[in-house]
């Protein structure tokens, strides 16, 4: 079974549209903001329609038994709000926005490259929280010259 992942805020909006019987608005939002677990290129109209109908069926808003078995499941990705970090002085909890400020404040201590890595991580955490697909780039260091 395939799934569609969207951000928590967009999930709430899709549910709101479903409860208001605004299937077209729900389908548009799913197509524009969702990510399939099996595809990178996006969500097709048929998949988005079946997903909206499945959601409406699950909330007992409309009766779509076919979509309940064939439609992709919609789920909200988690939103990362706080983390525990350690810059060498011990662990402390920080929110994601605060982590940016701390990384920049500690720039002289941790160095430019580490600061850049932290800011990249924060960007990836934000993208993940928005329901976007993220990945790892494997950068092999070629020290042979």
C-alpha positions as CSV (number, residue, x, y, z in Angstrom):
1,X,0.0,0.0,0.0
2,X,1.3,3.4,-0.9
3,X,1.3,6.4,1.5
4,X,1.3,10.2,1.0
5,X,3.3,12.3,3.5
6,X,2.5,15.9,4.1
7,X,3.4,18.4,6.8
8,X,1.3,18.6,9.9
9,X,-0.1,22.0,9.0
10,X,-1.1,20.7,5.5
11,X,-2.6,17.6,7.0
12,X,-4.8,19.7,9.3
13,X,-5.9,21.7,6.2
14,X,-6.7,18.6,4.2
15,X,-8.8,17.2,7.1
16,X,-10.6,20.5,7.3
17,X,-11.4,20.4,3.6
18,X,-12.5,16.8,3.9
19,X,-14.8,17.6,6.8
20,X,-16.3,20.5,4.8
21,X,-16.8,18.2,1.8
22,X,-14.4,20.3,-0.2
23,X,-12.9,17.3,-2.1
24,X,-11.4,19.4,-5.0
25,X,-9.6,21.7,-2.6
26,X,-8.3,18.6,-0.7
27,X,-7.1,17.0,-3.9
28,X,-5.3,20.2,-5.0
29,X,-3.5,20.5,-1.6
30,X,-2.5,16.8,-1.6
31,X,-1.1,17.1,-5.2
32,X,0.8,20.3,-4.4
33,X,2.2,19.5,-1.0
34,X,2.3,15.8,-0.6
35,X,5.1,13.3,-1.3
36,X,4.6,9.6,-2.2
37,X,6.7,7.0,-0.5
38,X,7.3,5.3,-3.9
39,X,7.8,8.3,-6.2
40,X,10.0,11.4,-6.3
41,X,8.2,13.1,-9.2
42,X,5.0,13.9,-7.3
43,X,1.4,12.8,-6.9
44,X,-0.9,12.2,-9.8
45,X,-4.5,13.4,-10.0
46,X,-5.9,9.9,-9.6
47,X,-3.7,9.1,-6.5
48,X,-4.6,12.5,-4.9
49,X,-8.4,11.9,-5.6
50,X,-8.3,8.4,-4.1
51,X,-6.3,9.7,-1.1
52,X,-8.9,12.5,-0.4
53,X,-11.8,10.0,-0.8
54,X,-10.1,7.5,1.5
55,X,-9.7,10.3,4.1
56,X,-13.3,11.3,3.7
57,X,-14.4,7.7,4.1
58,X,-12.2,7.2,7.2
59,X,-13.8,10.3,8.8
60,X,-17.2,8.9,7.8
61,X,-17.9,12.1,5.8
62,X,-18.7,10.4,2.5
63,X,-18.9,6.8,1.5
64,X,-16.0,5.8,-0.7
65,X,-15.5,2.0,-0.1
66,X,-13.3,1.6,-3.2
67,X,-11.0,4.4,-2.1
68,X,-10.8,2.9,1.4
69,X,-9.1,-0.1,-0.1
70,X,-7.2,1.4,-3.1
71,X,-6.4,4.9,-2.0
72,X,-3.1,5.9,-0.6
73,X,-3.0,6.6,3.2
74,X,-2.3,10.2,4.1
75,X,-0.1,10.9,7.1
76,X,1.5,13.9,8.7
77,X,5.3,13.8,9.1
78,X,6.5,14.8,12.6
79,X,7.5,18.4,13.3
80,X,10.9,18.7,15.0
81,X,10.6,21.4,17.5
82,X,13.3,20.8,20.2
83,X,16.6,18.9,20.3
84,X,19.3,18.1,22.8
85,X,22.7,19.4,21.7
86,X,26.2,19.5,23.1
87,X,28.8,22.0,21.9
88,X,31.4,20.6,24.3
89,X,30.1,22.3,27.5
90,X,27.4,19.7,28.3
91,X,24.0,18.9,26.9
92,X,21.1,21.3,26.8
93,X,17.7,21.4,25.1
94,X,17.1,24.0,22.4
95,X,14.4,24.7,19.9
96,X,15.3,24.5,16.2
97,X,15.3,28.3,15.7
98,X,17.4,28.8,18.9
99,X,19.9,26.3,17.5
100,X,20.7,28.6,14.6
101,X,21.4,31.5,17.0
102,X,23.5,29.3,19.2
103,X,25.5,27.9,16.3
104,X,26.2,31.4,15.0
105,X,27.1,32.6,18.5
106,X,29.5,29.7,19.0
107,X,31.0,30.2,15.5
108,X,34.4,31.2,16.9
109,X,34.5,28.2,19.2
110,X,33.2,25.5,16.8
111,X,34.6,26.9,13.6
112,X,33.1,28.0,10.3
113,X,32.8,24.5,8.8
114,X,31.0,23.0,11.9
115,X,28.7,26.1,12.0
116,X,27.9,25.6,8.3
117,X,27.1,21.9,9.0
118,X,24.8,22.8,11.8
119,X,22.9,25.3,9.6
120,X,22.6,22.7,6.9
121,X,21.2,20.3,9.5
122,X,18.7,22.9,10.6
123,X,17.6,23.4,7.0
124,X,17.1,19.6,6.6
125,X,15.1,19.5,9.8
126,X,12.9,22.3,8.6
127,X,12.4,20.6,5.3
128,X,11.6,17.3,7.0
129,X,9.1,19.1,9.3
130,X,7.4,20.6,6.2
131,X,6.9,17.1,4.8
132,X,9.6,17.4,2.2
133,X,11.8,14.4,1.2
134,X,15.3,14.7,2.5
135,X,18.4,12.6,1.9
136,X,22.0,12.2,2.7
137,X,24.8,13.2,0.3
138,X,27.8,10.9,0.7
139,X,30.8,13.1,0.2
140,X,33.9,10.9,0.1
141,X,37.1,12.8,0.9
142,X,39.7,11.9,-1.7
143,X,43.0,12.6,0.2
144,X,45.1,10.8,-2.5
145,X,45.7,14.1,-4.1
